[in-house]
Amino acid sequence: MKQLTLPATIENIPTVVDFVNQQLELFDCPMNIQVKIELAVDEIFCNIASYAYAPGTGDVTVQVETETNPNAVIITFIDRGIPYDPLAKEDPDVTLSAQERKIGGLGIYLVKKSMDEVNYEYVDGQNILHLKKYL
């Protein structure tokens, strides 16, 4: 497992995406899967940077690990921000037009649709979100 801890700021999104992509390349991750993971990482880190510590700041740890049989990559986000389960919110009604749909929730919906498993837990004062994608 590889991990990176850095301040949860919007400016650090490219650093996190680069870190995850470097790990995926070591695992020979197919490009079509890497693109889906990159989108999910960008969205989750952006949400943590925007809301976890508002109006203050704090750190987030991003971990990347692999499993075999079947091959999968797991990206975990850990922060000590406000407890928040992004999976508890109801999915947006994507059958409605953009004008009719309520604001918010679309990014998490896209993450759930692009990953094979998404799990959240709150343990010892930490938000822990696991994203799993089979290779």
N, C-alpha and C positions, 0 to 999 in steps of 0.2 A: 504494500500500500504506500502511495505517495500522498503527501499533504502539503498544503500551503495555507498559512494564516496571514491575514492582512486586514487593514481597516475596511469596513463595509461602506465603501463610497462608490458613487457612479463612475468616478474616474478610474477605478480599479477593475471595471468590467473587462477591458481588453487583456489585462494581466491574467485574470482568472480563466478567460476563454483560451488564451495561449497556453497556460499551464495544462488545462484539461486536454487540449488538442495535442500537445507534446506527448502526454501519456497515452492517448488513443493511438497515435502513430507508432509508438513502441509495441502496441498490441496488434498492429496490422488491422486496425479497425477499418471496415469498408467506408468509402467516402459518403455514401448515401446515409449511413447510420451516423457517421461523425457529424454531418450537417444537422440531423435531428437533435443530437446531444448538445451541440453548440447552441442551438436555439433555446433548448431547455435551460442550460447553464446560464445563458445571458438573462433569461426571464427571471429565474430564481434569484440570482445574485442581485439583479436590479431591484427586485421586491425587498430583499433583505436590506440593501443599501438605502432604500427609500422609506421603509416603515419600521424595521426592527428596533431601532434605537431612537427614533424621532422624538424630540428634536435634537437629541445628542448624537454621539457616534460610538462605535464599538467595533470589535473584531469579528470576523467570520473565518472559520476553518473549512477548507474544501479538501475532501479526500477522494482519491481515485483508486479503485482496486478492481481486480478481475476475479472471475470465477471460471472454473472449467467444468465441463460435462453437465449442462451445456455451457458453452462459452458466453460470458456476459461481462459487462462493465457496470460497476456501481459507483455513482458519484454521490457523496454525502456532504451536506451543508450543515454546519454546526454554529449556532450563535447563542449569545446570552441576552438577546433582546426581549421585547415584550412577547409573552407566550402567544403563539398564533398557529393554528392548524389550518393551512391553506386548503386542505382536502375537505374540511367541514362545510365550507360554503357550497351552496347548490350551484351546479353548472349553469352557465348562461343559456338562454334559449336561442340557439344559433339559427333557428328557422325564422326568427324575426329580423327585420331590416336593422341596419346600424342605428337608425334614428329611433326605432321602437325599443331597442334593447337597453337594459340598464347598463350604466357605466361600471366597469370593473369585472374581474373574474375571467376574462377571455384568455389572458396569458397563462394562468394556471390550468385552464381547460385545455389549451394547446399542449402544455407540458404533459398532462395526463394522457392525452391522445397520442403523443409522440413517443412516450416511454412505455415499456412493458409493465413496469411496476413502479408505483410511487407510494412511499410510506412515510408517515410523520409520527414522531413521538416527542414528548416533553419529559426530560429526565434530568434531575439534579440542576434545575435552573437553566437548562439548555433546550433550545429548539433543535431538533435533529430531523432532517429531511433526506430520505434516501431515494435516488433515482436509479432504476435498473433498466438496462437495455441489453437484450440478447443480440449476440453478434452472428 
